[in-house]
Amino acid sequence: MFKRLSRAAAARSTGWLGIIVPAAYAALVIVVTLVVIADRVFVDHEDASLIGVWLIAVTLPLSGAGLLALAGLEGIFGEMPGPLGFALFIVATTGPGLAQVWLLRLVTRGRLREPTDHHAPAP
């Protein structure tokens, strides 16, 4: 796997930057999502927890569109019950966050380098 990643990094002008930056952001989005889910499932709160704000903050600006779509759904169907509303919140924030990973990869991958043949005899 590392050989394949090394070849992919060597083939682009940005090298490892085009792999590490999107991967780190993807890991951040996934970890924050799992923390929000764990807080919802395992912690009993007297009042509402504001940990979901971290997920919104990490996945902005595209999660804003997801949250607007969720608000539109609630406007049409009314307020969503607990588990369904939470699941839709996770989809409306994590989905756009992962779409941003793809966009970040497109921005940081750089141009293809000219292929070099290291096994060719010297002229």
C-alpha positions in Angstrom: 0.0 0.0 0.0 2.8 2.4 0.8 4.5 1.7 -2.5 1.3 2.6 -4.3 1.0 5.8 -2.2 4.6 6.7 -2.9 4.1 6.2 -6.6 1.0 8.4 -6.5 2.8 11.1 -4.5 5.8 11.0 -6.9 3.6 11.3 -9.9 2.1 14.7 -8.8 3.8 18.1 -8.5 2.6 18.5 -4.9 4.0 15.2 -3.7 2.8 14.0 -0.3 1.0 17.2 0.4 -1.8 16.2 -2.0 -2.3 13.0 0.0 -1.7 14.0 3.6 -3.8 17.2 3.7 -7.1 15.6 2.5 -6.4 12.4 4.6 -5.9 14.5 7.7 -9.1 16.4 7.1 -11.0 13.2 6.4 -9.8 11.8 9.7 -10.8 15.0 11.5 -14.3 14.8 10.1 -14.7 11.1 10.9 -13.3 11.5 14.5 -15.6 14.5 15.3 -18.6 12.6 13.8 -17.8 9.6 16.0 -17.4 11.8 19.1 -20.8 13.4 18.4 -22.5 10.0 17.9 -20.8 8.6 21.1 -22.0 11.7 23.1 -25.6 11.2 21.9 -25.6 7.4 22.6 -23.6 7.0 25.8 -24.0 10.3 27.7 -27.2 11.3 29.5 -27.6 15.0 29.5 -30.0 17.0 31.6 -30.2 19.6 28.9 -29.2 19.6 25.2 -25.5 19.1 24.4 -23.8 21.6 22.2 -21.2 19.1 20.9 -22.9 19.0 17.5 -21.6 22.6 17.0 -18.1 21.1 16.7 -19.3 18.9 13.8 -20.9 21.9 12.1 -17.7 24.0 12.6 -15.4 21.3 11.2 -17.5 20.8 8.1 -18.3 24.4 7.2 -19.0 25.8 4.6 -20.7 22.9 2.8 -22.5 21.7 5.8 -24.4 25.0 5.8 -26.1 23.8 2.6 -26.9 20.4 4.3 -28.3 22.2 7.3 -30.5 24.4 5.1 -31.8 21.3 3.3 -32.5 19.8 6.7 -34.4 22.9 7.8 -36.4 22.7 4.6 -37.4 19.1 5.3 -38.5 20.1 8.8 -40.5 23.0 7.3 -42.3 20.5 5.0 -42.7 17.5 7.4 -42.5 19.2 10.8 -39.9 18.6 13.5 -38.2 15.3 13.1 -38.4 12.9 16.1 -35.3 12.3 18.1 -33.4 9.5 16.4 -34.5 10.4 12.9 -33.6 14.0 13.4 -30.2 13.1 14.8 -29.5 10.7 11.9 -30.5 13.4 9.4 -28.2 15.9 11.2 -25.3 13.5 10.9 -26.0 13.0 7.2 -26.4 16.7 6.6 -23.1 17.6 8.2 -20.8 14.6 7.6 -21.8 14.1 4.0 -20.8 17.6 3.0 -17.7 17.3 5.1 -16.6 14.2 3.1 -17.5 16.0 -0.1 -15.0 18.7 1.0 -12.4 16.0 1.4 -12.8 15.2 -2.3 -12.6 18.9 -3.2 -9.5 19.4 -1.1 -7.9 16.4 -2.9 -8.7 18.1 -6.2 -7.2 21.3 -5.1 -4.0 19.9 -3.5 -3.1 17.1 -5.9 -1.2 19.2 -8.3 -0.3 18.5 -11.9 1.1 15.2 -13.2 4.8 15.2 -13.6 6.5 14.1 -16.8 7.2 10.4 -16.5 10.8 9.5 -16.0 12.3 6.1 -16.9 15.0 5.3 -14.4 15.8 2.0 -16.1 16.6 3.5 -19.5 20.3 3.5 -20.5 22.1 6.9 -20.3 22.7 8.5 -23.7 
